[in-house]
């Protein structure tokens, strides 16, 4: 992990954007950002991009999950695939 000046790491700055910065690091990161307005501007730009992505995909999030992507169907298909593979292996052994 690359350290940013002031002992703040890039992943911590990303955590600020995501709202997941651990409380024990908040004071150090906020002090760093107060001293580096260019970093604040960069993080604000990332927040705006994040919001634009949320807005762009908001409609899809409201749609139901397609049947072909539902977990129970995927698991059933995997089970059937395994049964066919075992059946083919058993047939090969018998031949």
C-alpha positions as CSV (number, residue, x, y, z in Angstrom):
1,X,0.0,0.0,0.0
2,X,1.4,3.3,-0.9
3,X,1.5,5.9,1.8
4,X,0.3,9.4,1.1
5,X,2.1,12.3,2.8
6,X,1.3,12.7,6.4
7,X,1.0,9.0,7.1
8,X,-2.4,8.7,5.4
9,X,-2.7,5.9,2.9
10,X,-4.6,5.9,-0.3
11,X,-7.0,3.2,0.9
12,X,-8.0,5.4,3.8
13,X,-8.9,8.2,1.4
14,X,-11.0,5.8,-0.6
15,X,-12.7,4.8,2.7
16,X,-13.6,8.4,3.3
17,X,-15.3,8.5,-0.1
18,X,-17.2,5.3,0.7
19,X,-18.1,6.4,4.2
20,X,-16.3,3.5,5.7
21,X,-13.3,5.1,7.4
22,X,-12.6,3.5,10.8
23,X,-13.3,5.9,13.6
24,X,-9.8,5.6,15.1
25,X,-8.3,7.0,11.8
26,X,-10.8,9.7,11.2
27,X,-9.0,12.5,13.1
28,X,-5.7,11.8,11.3
29,X,-7.3,11.7,7.9
30,X,-9.4,14.8,8.5
31,X,-6.3,16.7,9.6
32,X,-4.5,15.6,6.5
33,X,-7.4,16.7,4.2
34,X,-7.7,20.0,6.0
35,X,-4.0,20.6,5.2
36,X,-4.3,19.4,1.6
37,X,-7.2,21.1,-0.2
38,X,-6.2,19.5,-3.5
39,X,-6.8,16.1,-2.0
40,X,-10.2,17.3,-0.7
41,X,-11.1,18.4,-4.2
42,X,-10.0,15.0,-5.6
43,X,-12.2,13.2,-3.1
44,X,-15.1,15.4,-3.8
45,X,-14.7,14.6,-7.5
46,X,-14.8,10.9,-6.6
47,X,-18.0,11.4,-4.5
48,X,-19.6,13.1,-7.5
49,X,-18.6,10.3,-9.8
50,X,-20.0,7.8,-7.3
51,X,-23.3,9.6,-7.1
52,X,-23.5,9.8,-10.9
53,X,-23.0,6.0,-11.1
54,X,-25.7,5.5,-8.5
55,X,-28.1,7.7,-10.4
56,X,-27.2,6.0,-13.7
57,X,-28.0,2.5,-12.4
58,X,-30.8,3.4,-10.0
59,X,-33.5,2.1,-12.3
60,X,-31.8,-1.3,-12.7
61,X,-31.6,-1.7,-9.0
62,X,-35.3,-1.5,-8.7
63,X,-35.9,-4.2,-11.4
64,X,-36.3,-7.8,-10.3
65,X,-33.3,-10.2,-10.7
66,X,-33.7,-12.1,-13.9
67,X,-34.6,-15.8,-13.4
68,X,-31.4,-17.0,-15.1
69,X,-29.4,-15.2,-12.5
70,X,-31.2,-16.3,-9.3
71,X,-29.1,-18.3,-6.9
72,X,-31.4,-21.2,-6.6
73,X,-31.5,-21.7,-10.4
74,X,-27.7,-21.4,-10.8
75,X,-27.2,-24.0,-8.0
76,X,-29.7,-26.3,-9.6
77,X,-28.0,-26.0,-13.0
78,X,-24.6,-26.7,-11.4
79,X,-25.9,-29.8,-9.7
80,X,-27.4,-31.1,-13.0
81,X,-24.1,-30.4,-14.7
82,X,-22.2,-32.4,-12.1
83,X,-24.7,-35.3,-12.4
84,X,-24.1,-35.3,-16.2
85,X,-20.4,-35.3,-15.7
86,X,-20.5,-38.1,-13.3
87,X,-22.8,-40.0,-15.6
88,X,-20.5,-39.5,-18.5
89,X,-17.5,-40.7,-16.4
90,X,-19.5,-43.8,-15.2
91,X,-20.4,-44.6,-18.8
92,X,-16.8,-44.3,-19.9
93,X,-15.7,-46.6,-17.1
94,X,-18.4,-49.2,-18.1
95,X,-17.3,-49.1,-21.8
